[in-house]
Structures are given as C-alpha cells and as structure tokens.
Amino acid sequence: MATLIWFRTDLRTQDNPALSAALADGTACALFMPAPGQWRRHGDAPAKIDFWLRNLAELGKRLAALNVPLKFSAVHDWSAAPDALVSFCRLHGIQAVHANAEWGIDEWRRDDAVARRLATEGIAWTVHHGATLLPPGSVLSGKGQCYKVFSPYARVCRERLAAAPPRPAPAPRRQAAMPARADPLPPPRAMLGDAPQPGDGIRALWPAGEDAAARRLRAFIDTAVADYPRDRDLPGVDGTSRLSPYLAAGVISAGACLRAALSANQGEIDSGQAGIRAWITELLWREFYVHLLAAHPALSMHRAMRPETEHVPWRESERDLQAWRDGRTGFPIIDAAMRQLAATGWMHNRLRMMTAMFLSKNLLLDWRKGEAWFMANLVDGDLASNNGGWQWSASTGTDAAPYFRVFNPETQSRKFDPRGSFLRRWLPELAGLDDRAIHAPTDAQRQATGYPARIVDLRESRLRAIEAYAGVAKRRAE
C-alpha cells in the first residue's frame, strides 16, 4: 500500500509516530506543504521560516537514507490544503495519510476539512500524538475540565509520567527502494516574500537538523543542567538549554528531552538532581500551554483567557510601543532584552517576562501587540508558549498570582544581572558605567552616553496599571 507522511511542525525522523506508522503501513513518501500566505497571517518570523527551510534540507537527507522521498506541494494558505492533498494523493496513488496533531485553531480546522475531503476519496487519515508528553485532553481535573492553574496540572503530569514515561516511536525502517524522486527545496525568497532574510549570525546561532538538536541536548544535560536552578534566571550566563527552536519546529521531541533528563537522574522525576527536576518543570510549562490551547480555541483567536480582562482600558501610544520595540525605553534591562531579540531571534525567558510585563503593566499597552511583535521576531515562535507567556505576564491568563504583581525592571536587573554583564553586551553605550549605575543611569550619565531618558515613571505607571485592573475586577464583582 502506498502511504504518506505529511510533515508539519515535526521535522524529524526519530521519535516520530506518524513517520513510523506510514512506513509500517506500506511504501511511504513524505510531503511538506509550504503555505507562505498562512505564515504571514500568523505573523511568523523570517528567522523562524528560514529555520524551517534549513531543517527541511536536513530532513530530506535523513529521509533519503530511508529511501523516503520528500515532496513539496505549496499552497497559499490552509484553505487550499484539502484539495492540494487529494491531488497529491491521486498523483502518487496514496491510500493512507499519516500526520502528527497540531492544536492551533487554524490547524484544527484544516485537519478537520482534510479528514472530510480524504473520506470522500476513500483515503485513510490517521492523526498521531507526537508533539506532547501526554495528549491534550488527557489531563483533567476532578470536574473533568482542563486545568487552568499550573501547579495541580504539573502534579498530575508528574504522577503519570513517573508511572509510565512516554516511549519513543519505533525507529523508522529503511524501505527497499525509493518510490519517487525527492523534490528540490523551495527557494527561500518564495517562502519569505518581501521579508528580509536572516543574516548568517542568526543562522550560526541555530544550526539545523536532528544531530544539532541532539548535540545541544546532550551538552546541556552533561554540563549546564547541574547549575540550572541558579543559572536559568541569569541572562548573562549561558545556563539554559536553548532547545526551544528545535522543540517548536519538532526537530526534537519533548519525549526525547524527558527521557534524556530521566536517564541522567536514575529515572527519577520528583527526586534526585535539582537541575533535572527544575528543567522537567519547564518542559511541563510548555505542555501546559499546549493543553490550554487545545481546550480553549479562543486563545488562538487573540482572546484573553480571563474574559473580564477584555475590558482593561489599554492605552494607545505608538510612540511608547515603538520605543519598546526598538529597545529605547530608557530602562537598560528592557532595552538590552529587546536588542537581544532583534539580533538573535531569541530572548532569555526571564527577560520575556520582564519585557512583557513592562509593556502590559508599566506602559498599559495591549498585550496582543507585544505577543505579535515577539512572534514576528522569534526563531522559536510557538503559538501556545508565546500566548501563554504573554497572558501570564499581562494577568489575563492562567497566572494564579493577583493582577497587581508588577515587576520592577531595575530591581530585576540588579537581582539577575548584578554585574551588568548582559547589559554591557547589548548596550555598549553604557559599558563604561559601574556595576551599580548601569542598571539605572543618572540623567547626566544618559546625556553623556546618548542613552535615552525613561519613557515612563515606574511608580506612577504601576499605580496606573493597578487602578486599571482593579476597575475591571470591581466591575466583575458588581
């Protein structure tokens, strides 16, 4: 039987249940469906699309070693996917299609339409769970609902994963012969449109392929994870795994990450090395946001998790928004973080929280504007994680803490970058200041270095945010 593995955000051969199933069912070929119009609609970053293309090139090589040809069928957006897939199946005599589930609303609607269209042709359609440790919808509260608070969700996940860690998908078998020729990789310009292509500097930071992801995982487990509880919050230290782009594109699976962690911790998930336990918690945060996205389709449609927060009186200030985007707010840790994002396509997680809270609380600008800016620049842009992180910071999402928690960026800067090493890297104009002054330069120091004045008063803006959110809470109570 001729089968098809339809690759989406699962650009790997190892631990890929859809690929393994397609090969077990019959003689398989592979398909990737570029959708530049859909990517633009989603606001995907050029660095992210470029990363996909580079990983597709590596994936094609690994598939060729399995005698599986990688083919391409470009569409403008997902509305054209059902007809395009049927045409491809007819052309190649495909009788069964395998794919791994995706959970955004556009992808869910696409797959629903695909399932109905394939059924009219008598073509089998099977969706596998290759993106998460536990399938969305399988971790429910005693009331049968998706958890909205992380701690009880994580406790249940740990119990289940300790009892039955996810097994890897069967290793893909090599076919006797390649059933068709592989296609040449689509040219980057056709995929990126008018957007500027990322420079070699960003590409060097994020090498493509499963081998690169595996090396990064191994290096983290072998060296950095021991100090992870301390270093993970220090932006000036290379203390995180930096696997997020590979997880977002599916170049490595969450299961492979968990198994590597458990192997280094004698199989323990709740005891043993503190660094391993802390990193597993971060993997579970990623899972949590995917489960929420699946349970609440409105999250894919720019809606707040807490409906009452739709009434927060957001300010309109293009000047302040642009200063935040450009890293010219006058708050060194915020500006350094935004410059890191622009230069590398990535931002340290602690800084993502700081910059998001600064925009949504201190500037009182709609969190959705920041969410979109991150997605337009992140090489690891992922709808579930990006939305979840922004709503957590803006107090419109799942954070169990009260809305009046507002990070002080200068206090955070002194705590997590005490010697200013991160600030000096990204704000060279301030490099000559001492370790204390660099976090909050005086007016004279700003004038001498050309560094901008603060665009907002921290105390006044905090009170303004609390008043705005309190008004919404009072309105709800009435």
N, C-alpha and C positions, 0 to 999 in steps of 0.2 A: 504493500500500500504506500502511496506517495503522501508524505506528511510535511507539514510546515511548522517551523518555529518562528513566531512573529516577535522579534526583539523590540523592546521599548526602552524603559529605564532599567534594564537588566543586562548590561553589555558585558557578559562574562560567559565562559563555558563551564567553569567549576561551580558546583552547588547551585545549578540552575534547573529546577524541576521541570520547567516547560521544555527545555532542550533535551533533557534525559528522556522525557516521555515521548517526544517526537521521534527520537532515534530508536526507542524501544518499539514504537508502533509500526515503523516501516522505514522506507528510504526517505530521508529528510533533506529539505533545503531550508535556508534561512532567509528572512525578509526583514528589512528595516524600512520604515515608511517616513521619510523626511516630510515635515509639514511646516515650512517657513512662516506661512500666514498664522498658523496656530501658535507658533513660538512667539511671534511678535505680539499676538493678542495676549499671551501670558506674560509678556514683558521679560522674556528670558534674556540673560546677559550674553553679549557676543563671546565673552570668555567661556561661558558655560557651553554654548553651541560648539565653539571651537574644540573644547574638551571632549564633547561627544564625538565629533568627527575624528579626532585623533584616536580615541578609544575604539571607534568603528574600524579604523585601519588595523589596529592591533587585534581586534576581534576577528576580522577577516582572515588574518594569518593563522590564528588558532583554529578557526573553523576549517580552513583549508587542510590542516593537518588531520582533521577528522573526516575529510572528503565531503564536507558540507559547504555548498556554495552560498555566499552571502549576496543577496539580490536587493535591489532598491526599487521602490515604487513611490515616487514623490506625489504628494497631494498638497493643495493649498492649506486646507485645514481638515479637522476631523469629520466634518460633514461629508467629505468625499471618501472617507476611509472604507465604508461598507462596499461600495461599488468597485473601488480600486482593488480591494482584497478579493472579491469574487472574480474579477477579471484576471487577476494574477493566478488564482487557483485554477480557473479554466485553462489558462495558457499552459500551466505546468502539470495539469492532471492531479491536483491536490485533492485528497479525500478527507483529510483531517487537519485541523489547525490547533496549535497549542500556544498559549501565551501566559505570562505571569500577570496577576491582577495589579491594577493601578487604582487609586482611590479618589482622585480629584473628580469633581462633578462632570467636567467635560470628558474626561477619560471614561467615567462610568457610563455616560450617555453614549459615547462612541461604541463601547463594547456591547451595550445593550442593542444598539442598532446593528452592529456586526453580527451578533448572535442570531437576530431575527432574519437578517439577509442571508446568512450562510444556511440557515434551516430551510429556506425556500429552494436552495440548490442541493440539498441533501448532503451538505458538507458538515462533518462533526466539528464541534467547537468546545474546547476544554480550557478552563482557566485554572491556573495553579497559584499557590501561595509561595512566592519566592522572595518577597520584599521585607517580611517581618518575621520576628521570632515566634509570635503567636498570631493567628489570623484575626484581623479586625472583626469585632462582633463576638469573639470567643471569651473575652474578659469582661464579665458583667458583675454589677453589684448584686446584693441580695434582692433588690427590687427588679432585677432583670434589665438594668439600664447600664449604658456605658459610663464608666467613672468620669467625673468632672474634676476630681482632685487627684493629684499625682500620688501622694503617699499611700493611700489604700490600694490604688491601682498597682503600684510598684510592689507592694507586699504580696498581692495575689500572683503577680507575674513571677516573682522570685520563688514562691512556693511551687508553682507549676514547672518552672524551668529547672529547679533543683531536683524535682522528681523525675522529669523527663526532658533533658536538654534536647534541642532540635537536632535531628540527624541530618547530615548532608545529603543532598540529592545524589542518586547513583552517578558514578563517574560516566561521562558520555563515551559511548563506544565509537570506534572508527568504522565508517562504512566501507564496504568493499570497493566502491567506486563512486566518484563524484557524479551526481545525476545531471548536472548542468554547469555551465560556466559561471564563475562569480562575476559580478558587475564591477566596473571601476567605481571608486569612491566619488560621490558627488563633489564638485568643486566648492571650496569654502565660500566663494563670492555668491554662488547661487543660494547658499543656505543662510548667509549673513545679511544679504541685501545691501542696503546702504550703510549699515553699521560698520564702524572701524574694526578691523581685525586686531585681536590682541597681539601685543608685542612678544618678542622672544623671551623677555623677562618673565612674564606671566606663564608662558609655556614651560619654561625651565623649572618653575616652582611646582608645577603639577604634571609630571611625566605621565604618559598614558599607558594603559594596559594592566592586565591582571598581575603580571610579575611585579610591576612597580607598586601596586597596591599591597601585594603580599610582603614585599620588602619593607614597606613603610609600617605595616602592622607588626612585623617581626622585630624591627628596630625599636618600636615603641614598647612592646612587651618586654624586650630584653634589657632596655636601658632606662627609658623615661618613666615607665609606669610606677616604679618604686617611689618616686617623688611626686607623683601625680596629685595627691591630696593637697600638697603645698603649692606646686608649680602651676597647676591648671588655671589659677586665677591671676597669674603674673604675666602680663602681656609682653614684658621684656625678656621672658625666658621661653625657650622652645620646649614647652612642657606638655603640649597636647599631642594627640595622635595625628592630627591634620588628615584624617581619613574621610572627612565629610564630603569632599567632591566625589570620591570613589563610591561612597555609600549612596549619594544622591543619584549618580548615574548607574548604579547597580554593577559597578566593576568588581566590587567585592560585596559579599552578602553580610547581613547582620549576624547570621548564624555562624559564619566563619570567624567573625570578630569575637563572638561569645565563646566559641569553642577554644580559640587561642587563649582567651583570658582564663577560662576554666582549667585548661591544660597547665598553665603556669601557676595555678593556685590549687593544685591537687584536687581538682574537680569541685572545689567549694565555691558557692555563690554568696553565702552570708557570713563567712568567716575567712581566716587567712589574711592575705596581704591587703592592707588598707587601700593601696593604689588600685588593685584589681577591683575591689568592691566599689570604689568610687567611680571607676570607668564604666563598670556594668550599669551603675545608676544612670550615667549619661546615655548609654545605649537604650535604657528603658525610657528616658525622656523622649528620645527620638521616636520610639514605638508609641508612646502615649499620644503624641501629636498626630501620628498616622491614624490611630484608632479613633481619635476625636474627629478627624477629617472625614472618616468613613461614616461615622454615626451622625454627623451634623453637616449635611451638604451645603448649608448656608455659609459655612466657613470658606468654601470655595468661591463664594459669590460676594466677597467683601463685606460680609455682615459680622457684627460683633457676637461673641459667644453669649455675653450678657445683654439681652435686648434693651434693657433700660439705658445702657451706656450709648446707645444710638442717639440719645438726647444730650450728650455732653456738648456744650456750646463752644466748639472748636473755633479758634481764631483763623483769620485769613491774613497771611503775611508772606507774600512771595519773597520779600527781602530776607526775612528770617529763614525761610525754607532754603533759599539759595545759599545763604551763609553756612547753614548746616551741611548742605550737600558739598560745598567747596572746602569745608574744613577751615572756616574763617569766623568762628563764633566768638573767639576770644577766650575760650576755655581750652587749655592745652590738651587735656586728655581726650576731649571730644574731637578736637581738630586733628590730633595725631591719628585717632582711630579712623576718621573719615578719609584721611590721606592714605592710610594703610589699605583701606578698601579699594580706593581708586587705583593704587599702584599694583596690588597683588590679586584682586578679585576675591579677597578673603578678609575676614575680621575675627579677631580673638573673641571668644564667646562672652567673656566678662565685659568687653567693650561693646558688644552688640546690645547688651542690657543697658549699659550706661547711655549710649547714644540714642537708643530707642526711648528710654525714659526721659532724657533731656528734651527730645523733640515733642513727645506727647504730654509731658508734665510741665517742664520749665517754659517751653515755647507754646504749649497748649495748641499744637497743630495736630490735625487728624492723623492718627497712627497709620492709616492706609497710605498716606503719601510717603511715609518712611518705608513701609513694607514694600511698596512698588519700587522705590529707589534701590533698596537692597537687592531685590530680585533682578533689577536691571544691571547690577554690577557684580553679583556674587557668582563665582565659578561653582559653588556648591548650592546654588539656589534651589530650594526644595519647598514646595507649597506648604506642606504640613509643618515643617520645622520653622520656616520663616513666619508664617502666620501665627503659629503657636507662640513663638518668642516675642513677636510684636504685641500680641494681645496680652500676654503675661505682663510685659513691661508697661503697657498702657492701662492696666487694670480693667480691661474689657473682656478678659478671657478667663482662664482657669485658676489664676493665682488665688490661693486661699487667704493671702495677707490683705489687709484693708487698703482701700484706694489711696490713702494719704501717705503710703510709703513712697518717698521720692528720694532717689539717690542724690547726694551732693557730689558733683563731679570732682571738685577739688579735694574733698575728703577721700573719695575713692581713689583718686590719683596718688595721693600720698600713701595710702594703705597698700595699693597693689603695684605701684611703680616707685618705691621710696627713693631710689637713687636717680630717677629720671632717665633710665637707660632707654626705655621705649620712647619717651618724649624727645630725647635728643636725636634718635634715629629718624623720626618723621617730622620734627620741627627744628631743622638745623639753625634757623634764625635765633633759637633760644638756647642753643648748645652751650653758650658761654656762661649761662646763669648757674648759680649754685644749686645744690640738691633741694633746697627749700624754696627758693624763689621761682624755680622753673615751673612749679605747679600752679602758681598764681602770681605772675609778674606784676610789678607795680606799674603805675601809669608812666613813670619815667623810663622804666625798662622796656615797656611796649613801644614808646616813642623812639627810643634809641635803636631798637631791633626791627622796627617796622611791623611788629606783631599787633593785630587789631585789638581794639577795646572790646570788653564784654558786650554782647548784644542784649543781655537781659540781666536783671538783678536776681540773684539766686533766692534770697529770702522772699522778696515780693512775688516772684514767679511761683514759688512753692505755695504761698498762701493763695494766690490766684487759682492755681490748679485744685487745691483742696476745696476752695469755695465752689468752683465749677462742678466738681464731682459730688460735693455734699448736696448741692441743689438738685442733682439728679436723684440721689439717694432719698432725699426728703420728698421729692415728687412721687417716687415709687411707693414710699410708706403711706402717703396720703391716698 
